[in-house]
Amino acid sequence: MKRLLFLWMLTASMMAFAQKEVELQEVTVQGSKVVQRVDGQTIHPTRQQLESSTNGYSLLSKLTLPHLRVDPVMHSVTALSNLGSVQVRINDIAASKEDLLALDIKAVQHIDYIDNPGVRYGEGVAYVINIIVKNPVSGYNIGADLTNTLTSVNGDESVYGKINYGKSEFGVNYSLGYQNFEGTEYEEKTTYELEPGTEYNVLRQQLEGQNKSLDHKIQLTYSLSDSNYVFQSKLSAHRDIQPERSLAKFETYEDHSSSRTSSPVLDLYFHRDFKRHQSLTANAVGTYIHTDSYSEHNEGGNYAYNVIGKTYSLWTEAIYENRLKPFTISLGTQYGQKYIDNVYFGDANASNSMRSSMMYFFGQLKGRLGKFGYMGGLGMSTRYYRQANWNDRFLLFRPKMTLAYPLAKHLKVKYDFEVSQHVSQIALVSDVCIKQNAMETLVGNPEIMPNRVTSHDLRLTYSTPKIMSELQGYWRLNANCNMEKYTRQDEHFYQTQTNAGNECSFFFIQSYNRWEVISEHLSATVYGGIYRFFNFTDDYRHTYTAFNGGANIEAYLGKWTLTAYADNGWNFMEGEHRGHQPAAWYLTASYQMKKNITLSLYAQHPFCSNPLRHKTEVLSRYIHKEASQHSRDLGNMLTLNFTWRFSSGRKYREIQRTMNHRDTETGILQSE
């Protein structure tokens, strides 16, 4: 009742801002760089933003997208929320890191930022960034993007080349990433309740940790395109090596681990436009992952195990679209098969084979009815899971509705409702037990079922060429959610996941504001929100309130580009874990030496010698734990980026692409 009252009060407060009604247009104001849409925004980067960007990450970091943190040094895009993951696409195909580093900035037309994805997107996707570029039809493009940290051993080197001949394009990309972070400090204070009135306290401290990694990836691409069709094949091979390292060298015991992962991927894509605004798109992705990992610790006696894992998966998708007036209709289906075979040797002796499949049908209608903009969809998904003697099938109807209405010339209100499903990581549903330390064991639960997720999203947006301001109220309910559970037996503690009628929900109120202080020269962004979390089961009731916010300033001074960014991280609570993603602050200076050469210097966490990397708390009635990790190599971190590009004879043509999928989940249960 209180939550319904909260939603009613939020709606009433937003409607109070209403002025005279005007017709809702796709473009809010003539000349505006941000176009408000039913499902998000279309952003037209300025000439200064494009000319000062060296790759896709550099460009996205300058847009300061709501709810996201873009790290142009570590080449990552992170959702600063607990709503789901981020998909980054180029012409509607999911883009890899290598694709973003090799992005032809000159060909970028606009960016579609979808913050309430339709029913056709995959599970757990909260945000979609779709970079629309013109398709080259002639000439060639070669380049290098070299990133090296000056204060520690950390680098990400990428070289690439593309050549177009007639209707064909041939591309190759190779990247090498390496890292050797030293000086990692870890502290864990844990209180175990052995029996009522009896407690056992443990202090685990990391004295001098080290984290090494070496990553190779090569990608070969062939595309064949004409004015009404596109065929693309992409073959990639990935090799990730994390040599034996001391992740945690404690006063009481030592912890060592290593892993090697190899993964070839074949991706086939086809898109065809037909007469009368119709199109058909199909995609098939096959993935193989081979993993060899080792873990060892000696708290309470030596405990060591190896894992040899093999994962095979196939993902297919097909979409029919008809762009009619005044609406667009989309119909599609997705089908996936996954087989996992993980064998544990040593103290965690087990053989774990799992098979899962999913099928999803959906339809979506998007258009305008009078002054209302709308998007409505209905999906139906079925998921089958089998492991040893366990097997389950889960069926869910997944409706989605979005309504947008103009309240005034620059003011619009939008409401979004959706029912989706949450599927646990495959590793958590395995029947394997992994000993974490002398007191704790992590136990998989094959009986975990997916759960239904219901969300309501209400927004009020004010937009002019100079100012864009948004007030958002959001509520999410996870019914019968799979949540963690701690049990105690013979003075030992077991952590597992279970459904058992659990409820995990949260709501937040957030404001996002962007101001063009001096058009095309100086802009500022500030955002912040209050979040409230509820975690209720038969065993515990946890609530938590957090504030999350940040700010960004960009200055374009001829050949120089200066950027300052800061946020306080992301604080949340899920189950019996309270997590604190650390704050981040960056300073960037880029200089365009020549038309095709750019130097950039990034300062991360300046004036801080040992920043927090992560912090978490466990609030179980049996275990109370506070754990935090700091990294000296992330403090006062200076990174130099060198970008060189050369192209000749490039001519472009626009194309449309609509899908892609890649599998990265191995299903291996590992100690923390």
Order of alpha helices (4+ residues) and beta strands (2+ residues): alpha-beta-beta-alpha-alpha-beta-beta-beta-beta-alpha-beta-beta-beta-beta-beta-beta-beta-beta-beta-beta-beta-beta-beta-beta-beta-beta-beta-beta-beta-beta-beta-beta-beta-beta-beta-beta-beta-beta-beta-beta-beta
